[in-house]
């Protein structure tokens, strides 16, 4: 289905920060929309859930609901956005009364059905294999729970010993199945991707969304992927869920290499905080800026394990008020327990507004005042152009000889298609060369990965003089 040349088709929506926008449709199908929007700044990001997403054909709304951003192409003044539609269509509302256009809608339905029926045989086979394996696993674990009395009494779980007796042989087999899915998914041509994703989600979601981590990742209740509770689940790395089946699936996902990499990222960021604070003199205050802070587990670790944290001033920026509230509560609890508290400031600000305010000539308040600026995770969802502008700003805001760090999921991510096809979790992956290209020329750069190879880090020491 393409946008009609005779009837203008547009979309209107609100992003996760509540900002309204509209775009002109380039391509339209039952499951995806591609549109262009005027975008001098970052109005949307990957994996974001757009609310009140309305598709209009002429003056008639034919879809109103939610949409997940699956791809971004920044052409300069225009941003080309691809989204997956989540909710039911409303295109038949009112047609039965007037009968105008109903034949066209039937033909579109047939066209879309025929395209979905063209899912590659190998893809169908691995989805069916996963569905059958998970179904049988669920039935088997229900019997295990019954034998243990768990199904009758939800106040307890399988013992740790029994749980891992099951997990140890199960997880490698699940890994094999999902790797087979990954291989088949990588072979799907771009023009039929949306049909394959719809097929996989229809068959696998009833079985996979029972796991708390999978459910939150797909539903994105705060409007974006990687929210603070998703990160908390990865960091907790505990059994979660109402029964053994849900707990085992949850544990499998939070122990996957992508989640291990995120835990490694936190450890590395904690180490860098300690390093920056220890390299300062006792008399000076160390100024730190964390952009896109999320739950800030590295700050929690820093406060608990570093005596120098008290002489630091840390600004935590996030667009989500709920995230900042939860982070503040946790940090205050840890600070009270450890009796150490750096100077902290919590700032609610979106990247969109941060870039807009930085573009104003009078905005020099942050210039060259920080010892350390880091952004751990936000670059995964933003275009090269936006990331490059942000990193350049960070360097301008850092003192001569200061440290700027950004992280990104590496392009070697072996679960990329699992994340995209099943979880609607889209990232902009980058390798070492692409990360290095985001940094300005002046300054000393260091590029490296964590031990999983799934995280790539860009460190930069700013020039010691600014001429």
LINFENFEN-V447101 format. One record per residue. N is the residue number from 1. RES is the residue in one small letter. PSI is psi in whole degrees, 0 to 359 (NA if undefined). OMEGA is omega in whole degrees, -180 to 180 (999 if undefined). NEAR is the number of other C-alpha atoms within 10 Angstrom. Layout:
{{N;RES;PSI;OMEGA;NEAR} {N;RES;PSI;OMEGA;NEAR}}
//
This chain:
{{1;x;124;177;13} {2;x;159;178;12} {3;x;133;-178;19} {4;x;141;179;14} {5;x;342;-178;7} {6;x;330;-179;7} {7;x;123;-178;11} {8;x;130;177;13} {9;x;125;-178;24} {10;x;164;171;20} {11;x;148;170;23} {12;x;151;-177;17} {13;x;170;170;21} {14;x;136;178;19} {15;x;182;-175;20} {16;x;346;174;20} {17;x;3;178;16} {18;x;9;-180;10} {19;x;135;-177;12} {20;x;148;178;15} {21;x;167;177;16} {22;x;157;179;17} {23;x;165;179;21} {24;x;129;-174;19} {25;x;133;175;24} {26;x;318;178;17} {27;x;147;-175;16} {28;x;131;172;18} {29;x;180;-179;18} {30;x;336;-175;18} {31;x;342;-176;18} {32;x;155;173;20} {33;x;136;172;23} {34;x;125;-178;23} {35;x;163;177;20} {36;x;144;-178;22} {37;x;140;175;18} {38;x;126;-169;17} {39;x;84;176;18} {40;x;341;179;15} {41;x;190;-176;18} {42;x;95;-178;20} {43;x;333;176;20} {44;x;161;177;24} {45;x;163;-179;28} {46;x;145;178;25} {47;x;8;177;29} {48;x;143;176;24} {49;x;117;177;29} {50;x;127;-178;27} {51;x;159;180;19} {52;x;38;-179;17} {53;x;114;-175;23} {54;x;125;175;21} {55;x;125;-179;27} {56;x;132;171;20} {57;x;105;-170;18} {58;x;233;180;13} {59;x;9;-175;11} {60;x;123;174;14} {61;x;129;180;17} {62;x;350;173;17} {63;x;132;173;21} {64;x;122;-178;22} {65;x;220;-179;17} {66;x;157;178;20} {67;x;141;179;26} {68;x;129;-179;28} {69;x;121;-176;25} {70;x;343;179;23} {71;x;148;179;19} {72;x;135;173;20} {73;x;114;-179;14} {74;x;115;-178;19} {75;x;8;-177;12} {76;x;262;178;11} {77;x;335;-177;10} {78;x;148;174;15} {79;x;123;176;21} {80;x;121;-172;19} {81;x;133;172;22} {82;x;135;179;23} {83;x;152;170;25} {84;x;132;-180;23} {85;x;138;-173;22} {86;x;320;-170;16} {87;x;179;-177;13} {88;x;150;178;13} {89;x;154;177;16} {90;x;22;-171;14} {91;x;344;179;17} {92;x;352;-179;14} {93;x;125;178;11} {94;x;348;-178;12} {95;x;327;-177;13} {96;x;333;179;10} {97;x;317;-176;7} {98;x;335;-177;8} {99;x;3;179;10} {100;x;126;175;11} {101;x;359;-175;11} {102;x;326;177;15} {103;x;319;178;11} {104;x;321;-179;10} {105;x;322;177;14} {106;x;316;179;12} {107;x;322;177;11} {108;x;320;178;15} {109;x;314;-179;15} {110;x;318;179;12} {111;x;316;180;14} {112;x;320;179;16} {113;x;316;-179;13} {114;x;323;-180;11} {115;x;324;179;14} {116;x;325;-180;18} {117;x;351;180;11} {118;x;24;178;12} {119;x;136;-176;19} {120;x;143;-175;16} {121;x;320;179;10} {122;x;322;178;16} {123;x;315;178;22} {124;x;319;-177;18} {125;x;315;-178;13} {126;x;325;175;20} {127;x;317;179;22} {128;x;321;178;15} {129;x;314;177;14} {130;x;316;-180;21} {131;x;314;-179;19} {132;x;318;180;15} {133;x;313;-178;14} {134;x;323;178;18} {135;x;313;180;14} {136;x;321;177;12} {137;x;317;179;14} {138;x;317;179;17} {139;x;319;180;12} {140;x;318;-179;13} {141;x;331;173;17} {142;x;319;178;17} {143;x;321;177;13} {144;x;315;180;16} {145;x;320;178;20} {146;x;316;180;13} {147;x;328;-180;11} {148;x;357;-179;15} {149;x;10;-176;14} {150;x;325;-178;19} {151;x;335;180;18} {152;x;340;-176;10} {153;x;101;-176;11} {154;x;10;-177;11} {155;x;354;178;8} {156;x;165;-178;12} {157;x;176;170;20} {158;x;148;176;15} {159;x;157;179;10} {160;x;320;-178;10} {161;x;314;-179;9} {162;x;319;-179;10} {163;x;312;-177;15} {164;x;340;169;14} {165;x;326;177;11} {166;x;317;-174;14} {167;x;322;-173;17} {168;x;313;176;10} {169;x;338;-176;10} {170;x;315;-173;15} {171;x;318;176;19} {172;x;323;179;12} {173;x;318;176;13} {174;x;320;178;17} {175;x;318;178;14} {176;x;316;-178;11} {177;x;316;-179;16} {178;x;331;174;19} {179;x;323;175;16} {180;x;320;176;16} {181;x;317;-179;24} {182;x;316;-179;20} {183;x;316;179;17} {184;x;320;-177;19} {185;x;325;180;22} {186;x;339;-178;14} {187;x;357;-177;12} {188;x;127;178;16} {189;x;149;-177;11} {190;x;321;-173;8} {191;x;345;179;7} {192;x;15;-179;14} {193;x;314;-174;18} {194;x;323;180;20} {195;x;321;179;20} {196;x;317;179;22} {197;x;316;179;22} {198;x;320;179;17} {199;x;313;-179;19} {200;x;317;-178;22} {201;x;321;179;18} {202;x;318;-176;11} {203;x;327;-170;17} {204;x;334;-177;18} {205;x;317;180;16} {206;x;336;-179;11} {207;x;326;-175;19} {208;x;328;-175;21} {209;x;1;174;21} {210;x;337;178;18} {211;x;129;-176;23} {212;x;318;-179;21} {213;x;317;180;25} {214;x;318;-178;22} {215;x;313;-178;16} {216;x;323;180;19} {217;x;318;-178;22} {218;x;316;-175;20} {219;x;332;177;17} {220;x;66;-174;21} {221;x;337;177;12} {222;x;1;175;18} {223;x;4;-180;20} {224;x;156;178;22} {225;x;157;178;26} {226;x;27;-179;21} {227;x;174;-170;18} {228;x;326;-180;21} {229;x;328;173;17} {230;x;317;178;19} {231;x;319;178;21} {232;x;318;178;15} {233;x;317;179;19} {234;x;320;-178;23} {235;x;319;179;17} {236;x;317;179;12} {237;x;50;-177;18} {238;x;168;173;13} {239;x;123;179;21} {240;x;141;180;18} {241;x;162;-173;18} {242;x;344;-178;17} {243;x;177;-175;21} {244;x;323;179;23} {245;x;310;-180;23} {246;x;319;-179;23} {247;x;320;180;21} {248;x;317;177;21} {249;x;316;179;27} {250;x;313;-179;26} {251;x;323;177;23} {252;x;314;-177;20} {253;x;316;-177;21} {254;x;351;173;23} {255;x;2;177;16} {256;x;161;-175;14} {257;x;327;179;16} {258;x;321;179;23} {259;x;324;173;18} {260;x;319;179;18} {261;x;322;179;22} {262;x;321;177;22} {263;x;322;176;18} {264;x;322;179;18} {265;x;318;180;24} {266;x;318;179;18} {267;x;318;-180;16} {268;x;319;179;15} {269;x;326;175;23} {270;x;315;179;21} {271;x;318;-179;14} {272;x;322;176;18} {273;x;315;179;23} {274;x;318;-178;21} {275;x;315;-180;12} {276;x;317;-178;18} {277;x;323;-178;25} {278;x;336;180;15} {279;x;359;179;9} {280;x;162;176;15} {281;x;155;-178;10} {282;x;336;-176;11} {283;x;337;-173;7} {284;x;147;175;10} {285;x;132;180;17} {286;x;122;-178;25} {287;x;126;-174;20} {288;x;139;177;24} {289;x;126;178;24} {290;x;113;-177;20} {291;x;124;-174;25} {292;x;55;-166;22} {293;x;329;-175;27} {294;x;217;-179;26} {295;x;356;172;24} {296;x;50;-179;25} {297;x;330;179;22} {298;x;328;177;21} {299;x;320;176;23} {300;x;313;179;18} {301;x;320;-179;19} {302;x;315;-180;22} {303;x;319;-178;24} {304;x;328;-169;18} {305;x;9;-174;14} {306;x;117;-180;15} {307;x;335;-178;15} {308;x;354;-175;20} {309;x;334;-176;23} {310;x;337;-180;17} {311;x;19;177;20} {312;x;148;171;21} {313;x;117;-173;18} {314;x;124;174;21} {315;x;128;-179;18} {316;x;116;-179;24} {317;x;132;172;22} {318;x;149;-180;20} {319;x;343;-174;21} {320;x;119;178;21} {321;x;323;179;13} {322;x;319;178;14} {323;x;315;-180;19} {324;x;321;178;22} {325;x;311;-179;12} {326;x;320;180;14} {327;x;317;179;22} {328;x;314;-178;18} {329;x;316;-179;11} {330;x;318;-180;16} {331;x;318;180;21} {332;x;322;179;16} {333;x;317;180;13} {334;x;319;180;17} {335;x;321;179;17} {336;x;321;-179;11} {337;x;319;-177;10} {338;x;350;-179;13} {339;x;34;176;12} {340;x;132;-179;18} {341;x;111;172;19} {342;x;169;174;18} {343;x;122;-174;14} {344;x;140;175;15} {345;x;130;-179;12} {346;x;122;-172;17} {347;x;121;176;16} {348;x;112;-179;14} {349;x;136;178;17} {350;x;160;175;19} {351;x;322;177;22} {352;x;310;-179;18} {353;x;328;179;14} {354;x;316;179;17} {355;x;321;179;17} {356;x;313;-178;14} {357;x;324;180;13} {358;x;337;-179;16} {359;x;345;-180;12} {360;x;139;-178;9} {361;x;329;-175;7} {362;x;355;-175;8} {363;x;86;178;11} {364;x;12;-175;13} {365;x;329;-177;9} {366;x;358;-170;14} {367;x;128;171;15} {368;x;48;180;17} {369;x;350;-175;17} {370;x;147;173;24} {371;x;332;-174;23} {372;x;128;174;26} {373;x;133;177;23} {374;x;153;-180;23} {375;x;102;-171;21} {376;x;92;175;21} {377;x;333;-176;20} {378;x;328;-179;19} {379;x;337;179;26} {380;x;339;-172;23} {381;x;3;-173;27} {382;x;149;-177;19} {383;x;163;178;18} {384;x;318;-177;19} {385;x;314;-180;15} {386;x;317;-180;20} {387;x;320;179;20} {388;x;318;178;19} {389;x;318;179;14} {390;x;313;-177;22} {391;x;323;176;23} {392;x;318;176;16} {393;x;315;-180;19} {394;x;319;179;27} {395;x;324;178;28} {396;x;329;-178;18} {397;x;353;-176;23} {398;x;143;178;25} {399;x;154;174;22} {400;x;129;-177;19} {401;x;2;180;17} {402;x;175;-174;21} {403;x;134;174;25} {404;x;132;-176;26} {405;x;136;172;23} {406;x;150;179;26} {407;x;161;179;24} {408;x;150;172;26} {409;x;133;-175;24} {410;x;150;-180;25} {411;x;351;176;18} {412;x;4;-179;13} {413;x;113;-175;17} {414;x;356;179;16} {415;x;22;-176;16} {416;x;312;-177;18} {417;x;325;174;22} {418;x;315;-180;20} {419;x;316;-175;19} {420;x;313;-173;17} {421;x;322;-173;21} {422;x;322;-172;22} {423;x;357;-173;23} {424;x;42;-179;26} {425;x;105;-173;24} {426;x;135;178;22} {427;x;156;167;25} {428;x;106;-178;20} {429;x;144;180;20} {430;x;145;172;22} {431;x;185;-175;19} {432;x;316;-177;18} {433;x;319;-179;9} {434;x;323;176;13} {435;x;316;-179;23} {436;x;328;-179;19} {437;x;344;-180;12} {438;x;343;-173;19} {439;x;148;175;24} {440;x;165;-174;17} {441;x;319;-175;12} {442;x;137;179;13} {443;x;164;-179;19} {444;x;121;-176;14} {445;x;151;175;17} {446;x;125;-179;13} {447;x;131;179;16} {448;x;170;177;14} {449;x;164;173;19} {450;x;180;-174;16} {451;x;339;176;11} {452;x;341;-174;14} {453;x;5;-175;16} {454;x;346;177;25} {455;x;133;172;26} {456;x;135;-176;23} {457;x;137;173;23} {458;x;111;176;22} {459;x;142;178;21} {460;x;126;170;23} {461;x;121;-178;20} {462;x;156;-179;25} {463;x;145;-176;18} {464;x;351;174;12} {465;x;147;-179;9} {466;x;97;-178;10} {467;x;NA;999;4}}
//
